[in-house]
Amino acid sequence: MGVDASPSSIREFFEEVDESDVSLVTVNRQQPEQIQTLLADAFETQSVELTERSVPDRGENLLALRKDGRLNAVSPLTEVMRSFLLVNSDRFRTRTGFDHEIPTVLRGLDETLFDLRGYPQSNKEKLLLILLSRHIERRAYEAGEGRLRSTFQRLSRLEDEHGTRTVYERIAERPVDVHVYGVPDRVPDRLDVTVHGGTSDEYRNAWCVVFRSPGESGAALLAYQYEPNHWRGFWTYDAETVARVDSYIERAL
């Protein structure tokens, strides 16, 4: 996915996303109307096809991810419901969600460009960004080394959201070089991170979580709020793209 030219904005990275033909397939569904409604709320406006099928003598309900016609990942449907379809973003303001990894089928939606709406337009779409943020933050914590850059739009979120604050307190206890970015409406107190404050458009509207480590390829989530409560974004594990995003944020913010 990566290219040599240096981008002049976060939004330019979206133009580089080479999207696959992506579908989520429910297998042996129970409560089909409820599940269909929940999946549609999360993915109906996205470039992700929703289909279903039955497999004889297979009792477990599954959600499978297919990319370009090939099976990419499978997760128990109960796991997807418990961590995504039956929760909302408010849960992560008060609790970290840090000790539970997100389902493989959701992690596997990398290199897919999403157009996401927050509440009240959608109860689920924006939650994808929160889940992937926690996923990348957890990778930084578990690696115990490397660099993590996170943009928050408003730095006060690190004081006002207990769940978010706790996550960054835990990561800061590790030898990870943590940088946080946002409008300095309230600078976080007693948190061992490097704070970058600004009021430019990207400080106010970018949602990025980027982790690089010598021991792994890392991961990056990029999203941009192009109008109130509407976000466009994607995530990637491509080492070259992660490095370019990391360099861009270091240079531009």
N, C-alpha and C positions, 0 to 999 in steps of 0.2 A: 504493500500500500504506500509506503513512504516514497517521497520524491526529494530531489536535492534542493530545490528552491526554498528559501526561507519565507515562511508565510508572514503576511503583514497584519493578520488578525486571526483570532480563534475560529471565526466562521469559515475561513479559507480551508481549514482542515476538513470541513464537511464535504467540500467539493472533491476531495480525494477518496472518499469512501467508495470502494468498489463492491457494491452490495451483491450478495448471493440471493438465489431464489430460496426464500425461507418459509417453512411451514411448521406449525405446531399441531401434532396429531394426538387426540385423545383416544385411548385404547380401552375397550370394555367399560365405557362410562356407566356410572350409577348417578342417579339424580341428574339426568341430562339437561333439563331445563335450567336448573340452578347453575350448573357448571358452565353451560353455554353462555348464560347471562354474565357471569363473572369474567370469563375469558374475553367476551366481546367488549366489555367495559375497559379491559386492559389493552386489547390489541386490534379492535375493529378498525380504527382509523390509521393503523400502521401498515407497513409493507410486510406483514406477516400473515400468511394464509392460515385459517383455522379449519381443520378437517377432523374426521373421526372414522374409526374402524373397529371391528370386533375380531378377536382371535379366539378360536374355539379352545375350550378347556383352560383358558387363562383367567384365573380369578382376580388377579391384582389389577387395579385401575392405574394406568400409566399416562404420562404425558411425554411424547417423543418429539425431538427436534430434528427436522430434516433440512439440509442445505444442499441446493443443487441436486435434489433427488436422492441424496445419500443420507443414511441415518447418522446423526452427529452425536446425539446424547439422549438418554432416557432417565426420567425421574419418576418415583411414585407420585401419583396425583395427590395423595394425602399430604405429602411433603410440600408440594407447590401450593396447596390450599392453605396449609398452616402458616407458611412463611410469607405468602404473597396475596393470594386471592381472598383470604378471610381477615386480613389486617388492613390498617390504614396508616398514613404517615404520622399521625399523632403519637402512635406507639413509640416512635424513635425520638421524639422530643423528651420523653420521660425515661425511656429505657434504651440501652445501647443496641440491643440486637446483635451484639458483638461476638457472642459465644456460639452462635449457630450459623453455619455456612449456608449460603443460598443454594437452591437447587441447581444441578448441573445444566438443566435445559435453559435456565435463565442466564447463567454465566456464558453459555454457548451462543448467545445471541450477539456476540461481538461482531464488529464490522457491519452492523445493521443500523441504518440511519433512522432514528425515531423522531416523531413530532408529537410532543407530549403535553398534556393539559393537566393542570392542577385542579384541586377542589374549588368550586363545586362542579365544574364542567366534567370532571372525571374523578372517581374515588380511587383509581388504581394506577393510571398511566405514570404520574410523577413518581410513584413509589418505586418504579424501576430504577430511577436515578439514585434514590436513597439506598436501596439494596446494594447497588453496585458500588456506591461510595463506601458502605460498610465493608463490602468484600475487599476492596483495595486497601482500606485502612487496616483490616485484619491481616492482610498479607504483609504489610509493613511491620505490624506488631510481631508477627510470628517470625519474620526474617531477622528482626533485631539489629538491622544495619541498613545502610542506604539512605535515601532521601525521599521525603514525602512533601508534596506541595498541594495545598488545598485552598480553594477560593470559597468564600462564604457570603458574598454580596455585602452583608453587614457583619462586622466582627462581634457585635453584641450577641449573635447567636451562640458564641462560645461561652457566654455567661448565662443566657436566658434558657437554653435548651440543655437540661441536665444530662440527657443521654449523649448528646454530642460532646459536651464538656468532659464527661467521664471517659469516652473513647480517646480523646486527645490527651487526657491525663495519663492514661495507661500507655499510650504510645510514647509519650515524653519520658516515661520511666526507662525506656529502652535507649540504647545508643543509636537512635534514628535522628537524622537531621530534619526537623520538621519546620516547614514554612507555611504560615497562614496569611491569607490575603482578604481584604475587604474594606468597605467604607468604615473609617474609624469612629463610628458613633459611640462605641464603648470598647476600649482596648481590654483584652482579657488579662486578668490579674492572676499572679502566682501560677503561671503556666509556662513551662520551660520550652518555649517555641520561639522562632523568629517571626516577628509580626511585620507585615507590609501593609500600610494603609494608603488609600488613594480614593479618588472620586471620579475617575474616568469611566467611560461607558463599560469597559470590560470589568472593572472592579465592581460595578453595580449590577451587571447582568451575566457574568460568566460563572459557571458551576463546573469546576475542574478538580479532579483528584488524581494526582500523578505520583506513582511510586517507581523509583529506580533503585536497584541493588546490584552489587557486583556478583551476587550469587544466583541471580535469576533475571529473566527478561523484563520483569516488571509489568505494570498495567497502567492504563490511563483512561479516565472518563472525561469527556468534554461535552459540555452543554452550554447553550446560549439562550437567554430569555429574549426572544425577538419581539414580543409584545407581552403585556402583563399576564403572568401565569401561564404562558405558552412557551415551551422550551423545545429546541431542536438539539439533538445530541446523539452520541454513540460512545462505545467503549472499545478498547483494543488491547491485545497482548503482544502486538507486533513490536519487537525491540527497537527497530529503527524509528517507528512512529512515536513510541513512548519517549525516546531520546529527543526527538524534535520538539515534541510538546513541552517537555521539561525545559529545553533550551529557550523556547519561545517565552514561557512564563517568566523565566529568570531574566530575560532581556526586556520584556515589554511591561511587566508589572512590578 
